[in-house]
Amino acid sequence: MKDLHSQTYYELLEVDPNATQEEILKAYNRARATYGNNSPALYSLFNKEEAQELLKLIDEAYSTLSNQFKRKQYDRRNSEPQTEIVPSSSISPSATFSDDLAIPQGHDDFAIPQGHDSFSVGQSNNSGYESKGSALSNMGSTKFGKYQLDTNFEEQIKDFTDFPGPVLQKIRLYKNISLDQISDSTKISRTYLAAIERDDFKCLPAPVFVRGFIVQVAKILGLDSTKVASSFMKIMKENIPSSTNTTGA
């Protein structure tokens, strides 16, 4: 998972490198709305220091990309391999959790959250989750407990480019994580979490808040939160009437 300081300014604002000035302004306003000081998404995703750093980087990104001269210089610099984009700071956007670790008691149904499901799939470890897949244990672990590794599905996850709700559910069930555990950790309503997994966009709040929810879920699952959020929000935007998407995706 990329931390704040390995993301480009375009990635921080979630816009295309060819975005217009109008699109950049819209993305900046959306980011400030999502992660502003009064946003419920902010401190559930980041601790105080990380939140301050994120807001600083969002402002820096807009300051650079909204200025044509600075933007050209930045694009030229950033086109070089292995280019860092932000001031030296070691803060990463890892959420701070305090709830107790627990081994889940069951799974949620693929379509009906109150049910159970028994299929097995695999796991990815590319986001800092400790994976103990040695010949001795062949187990992976999350903050909630251990699960049996599935090498084939791990490889599939690495190749995923689209992350609709059912895919997120598939990964969650493999890792033996329940919706209740995610809800307790993130303070996201279980109803919203279930709606996300069903791609039930009409039951979700404004897109700016859904984006924050998806980032948190991706982190719990050990996935690249930027890639997952971009994919899910794209799917959401394509499947809800434009008249209801007033806050942007």
N, C-alpha and C positions, 0 to 999 in steps of 0.2 A: 504494500500500500504506500502511495506517495505521501510524505508528510508535507506540511505547509511550504517548506522551503525548497522542495524539489518540484513544486508545481509552477507552471508558467503563469504569467498574469492572465492570460486567456483562460487557463484552466481554473484559476481562482474565481474569475467572474463567470465562468462557464459560457464562453462565447467562442465562436469560430475565429481563427486568426484573420479571416477576411471580413470580419464584422464591421458594419458601418458605425459611425459615431453615434447615431441614434440607438443602435442595438447595444453599444457599449454603455451608454447612459442608462438604458432600460435595465441592463444586467446589473449595473452598479446599484441602482435603486432597489432592485430585487434582492441583491445580496445584503444590503443594509437593512432591508425589511426583515429578511430571514434571520440575520445574525446581529441585529441592533441590540442595544443595551436592554430594551424592554421586551425583547423577543423571548417567548417560552422555550424556543429551540436552543438558544445560545448556551446556557449554563448546564443543560442536560447533555450537551455534546462536548463541552470543553470546561476545564477549570478556569479560574479567574484570569490567571496569567496567559493561558492559551487563548482565551476569548479576546483579551486585549491585543495580543499579537495578531490574531486573525483579522480583527477590525482594522488594525494598522496596515496590514498587507493589502486588504481590500481597497483602502484609501490610496495606497501607493500604486496599486494596479490601475485604478481609475485615473489617477493623476498622470501616469505615464501614457496610457492608451488613449486618453482624451486629447492629448497634445500631439499633433501630427509629427512634429520634429522629434520629440522624445520617443514616439512610437516607432519611427523609422530607425532610430538609433538602437532601440531595444530589439526590434525584429532582426536587425543585422547582427547584434551581439548574440541573441538567443538562437540564431541559426547555426552557430558553432556548436560542435559536439560537447556534451558534458558541461554546459553552461549553467551556473547557479544564478538565481534571479533575485535573491533577496538578501538583506543584511544578515550577518553571521549571528545566528541564534539557534539554540538547540531545542527549542520548544517544538513538540510534535502535537498533532491534533487528537491525541488519544483521550478518550473520555475517562473520567475518574469515576469508578464504581465502588460502592461500599457494601453492597448486599452480600449475604453469606453464599458460599459455594454450595451447590446441591446437585445431586444426581437426579435427573428428571424421572418422573414416575410413569410417563406415557407420552404419546404423540397426539397431535391434533389432526383431524381429518383433512384430506386434501381440499375438499370443497366445503365441508361443514365443520367449523372450528371446534364444535363441542364433541366430535367423534374421535375415532382413533384410526391410525394408519400403521401398516406394518412393513411397507416396502423399504428396502435398504439401498442406499446409494453412497457416493463417496465424498471426499473432503479436500479442501485446498488449504495450504499452509503458508501462502505467500504474503501474509499480512502480520507476521509477528506472533501468531499463535504457536505455542509449543507443540510439536508433534513428535510423539515417541513411537515411530514406526519401525523400530529396529526389529531384527529377526527374533529377539527375545519377547517383545511385547506386542508388536504390530498394532499399537494403539495410538490414537491421537487424543488431544485434550483441549478443552476450552475452560473458561472460568467456572463452568457449571459441572464439569466432570469429564470422564473419558468416553471414548467411542471407538468402535472397531474401524480401522482404516480400510479403505477400498481404493487400491492403486488406480484402477481403471477410471473410477469416477473422479479422482483427484486430477487426472490428466484432462478429463472432460471439462472440469471447472476452469482449468487454466486456459482452455480454448473458448470458453463462453464469451460472446460479445453482447448478447442480449440478456437482460435480467428482468423478465416479467415476474409477477407475483408467484406463480406456480414454481418457477425455478428457484426463487428464494426459499419457498416452503420445502422444496425437495432437499436443498442443502441443509436447512434447519433440522429437518427430520433425521437426516443422516447423522448429524452431529449430536443427536439426542437432546436438543434444546427445545423447550416448550414455549408456547406463546406467553404463558404466565411468567416464565423466567425473564423473557425479554421485556415484558411489560413492567415487571418489578424493577429491573435494572435501569430502564430508560425513562420510565414514567409515561410511556406512550400507552394510550388506552388499548386494551386487548381487542376491542371492537375495531379500532383502526388497523391494528396489526393483521387481524383476520381479513379485513377488507383489502388490504394491500396484497395479501397472498391470493385472493380471489380475483384480483384486478377489478375490484368493484369500486370504480372511481367515483361513482355518485355518492358513495357513503364516506368519502374522504373529505377532509377540510381543504382550505385554499392550497394551491400548489406550493406556495412558499413554505408552508409548514410540512407538507408531504415530503418535500425535498429533505428537510431536516430529519424527518422520521427515517427515510431511506438510508441516509448517511449513518444513523445510529444502528439500524438493523444490519447494514453491511459490515460495520465494525464488529458487532457481536458475532457475525458469521465468519469473520476473518477474511473478508473480501476487500477489493479495492473500492473504497467508498465513492471516489470520484467517478469511476467507470460505471458502477452500479447505479448511482443517482442519475447520471446523465442518461443512461439507457432507460430507466424506469420513467423518468419525467418525459422523455421523448414518446414512449408508449402511451403515457397518460394524456399527453397533449394531442396525440393522434386519435384518441378514443373518447374525448369529451367534447361537447359542442363548444365552439370558440366563444360563444356568448357567456359561458360559465367560467371561462379561463381568464378572468379579469385581472388576476394578480401576476400572471406570467408563469412560465415554467422554466 
